[in-house]
Amino acid sequence: MSRNILINAIDPEECRIAIVRDSKLEEFHIESASREITQGNICKGIVVRVEPSLQAVFVEYGAERHGFLQQNEIHSDYFQDTDSGDRSLKSLIKRGQELLVQVTKDPMMNKGAMLSTFISLPGRQIVLLPGSNTLGISRKIEDEEQRSKLKETIKKITVPEGFGVIVRTAGVSASKTSLTTDLRYLLRLWKNINTQGLQEKAPALLYKERNTAVRFVRDYFTADVNEILLDNQAVYQEVKDFIHIVSPKHTKIVKFHKDVKPIFTKHQLEKQIASIFENRVDLKSGGYIVIQQTEAMVTVDVNSGKGTQKKSIEQTAVMTNLEAAEEVARQLRLRDMGGLIVIDFIDMKDTKNKQKTESTLKTHLKEDKARTKIGRISQFGLLEMSRQRLRPSIEHSNFESCENCLGKGLIPSTEMLGLSFLRRLKLETLKGDIGRVTCTVPRKVASYLLNNKRREILDLESRRNLVIKIEGEREMSLGKSTIVCTPVEPVAPVMADNI
């Protein structure tokens, strides 16, 4: 089946890319100008801190936060010579030492970027590995016959000493000529990076990954792509030039979208894209899955819902679980979710049905570019799996924590907020020199206090001999409040002349 790549780059603030197969959304990527992806960038950095306890060093490489470089990601070429034979991290790497690093994971929340000195330069069909001697093939190419042919082809290519090569999935049917062309291009690119690295002073950016559209086409363009459609003239020209370099015969499939109707609307994708940002995803049978992302893991709950067409509970469970397995694999790709994932399938008694569900999930995960590991369905109906984190998830990249609930998804009741504020007010007014208190709270909380707790407030004023004023603020976030205490005004001394 043919696939189409649609690139919506008409808005300068955001680039959206979709892979569509038979009008169904298969892959979706979105990149905002305000949250630039730095993964893949190569920089000249300088070691600012060595942390033996973490078996890592912190590197200043030009970003807001220092990057985190683990010891096993440091090439032996950077190790210092020691006469004592001491192989501890503090002896091998020194503060102030300069090195070339590549961003392997973007900064996330309060964490800096993950770095590596093992550089990899991806082309369309191969990945160049400077400082390595690896000659490998992507693990995604599983057919033994194809792997054997590729191994023979690689042996015929002249790879310079000190460089390694890995054939990508896109190069599964590549000829010796096309692989050699790709290799020469990457070698020229590395030479330029290396030359610049010798001239620049750390920290400095030496190589910036291509823009979102070109990078996506490089990584996802395969022989079964029928059309690449773009709605931005400048991006269209960049992609066309790139395809002309890497695969001239496919230049004609790059087309400019001229229709007045927006590119994603015309191909009926907006509704499918909107569903990516929802927790609930409906299944054809009437069942549904609920996806929740937390700090520790992603949880997926499978429910039969209205799916009751089958004669028995077991049959209904199997039907729903098989549909869910396919949809979960798709949703993980679409949402870019990584790390630990736990799927709560509907309970099944028959072991064969459990194996069938596991097999279905594995089959559909093969289409995923990210590496995945899958466990077995436990006695509780739970399946644990992990997915390689290629980039920050769509949720983290496009959503901010709610200032009211702080990411919990729940907000305290007005009663709870009111009582909590009242307790705080009693503590704040314990000092004896206060004459007036001005309180600002959200409007709902002010209404609760003035209507339900007026007697307690009057009693507090009487006992503490002060005046309390409560004001409601419409724009104030729930949970926020201010208390301003004004001291008692000193009484002017009585002068004898005035008696």
Secondary structure, DSSP 4 states (H G I P E B T S, - for coil): --EEEEEE--STTEEEEEEEETTEEEEEEEEETTS---TT-EEEEEEEEEEGGGTEEEEE-SSSS-EEEEGGGS-GGGPPP-TT---SHHHHS-TT-EEEEEEEE--BTTB--EEESS--EE-SSEEEEET---EEE-TT---HHHHHHHHHHHHHS-PPTTEEEEE-GGGTT--HHHHHHHHHHHHHHHHHHHHHHHHSPSSEEEE-PPPHHHHHHHHH--TTEEEEEES-HHHHHHHHHHHHHH-GGGGGGEEE---SS-HHHHTT-HHHHHHHTSSEEE-TTS-EEEEEE-SS-EEEEEE-TT---SSSHHHHHHHHHHHHHHHHHHHHHHHT--EEEEEEPPP---HHHHHHHHHHHHHHHTT-SS-EEEEEE-TTSEEEEEE---S--HHHHH----TTTTTSS----HHHHHHHHHHHHHHHT-STTEEEEEEEEEHHHHHHHHHHSHHHHHHHHHHHT-EEEEEEETTSPTT--EEEEEEPPPPPPPPGGG-
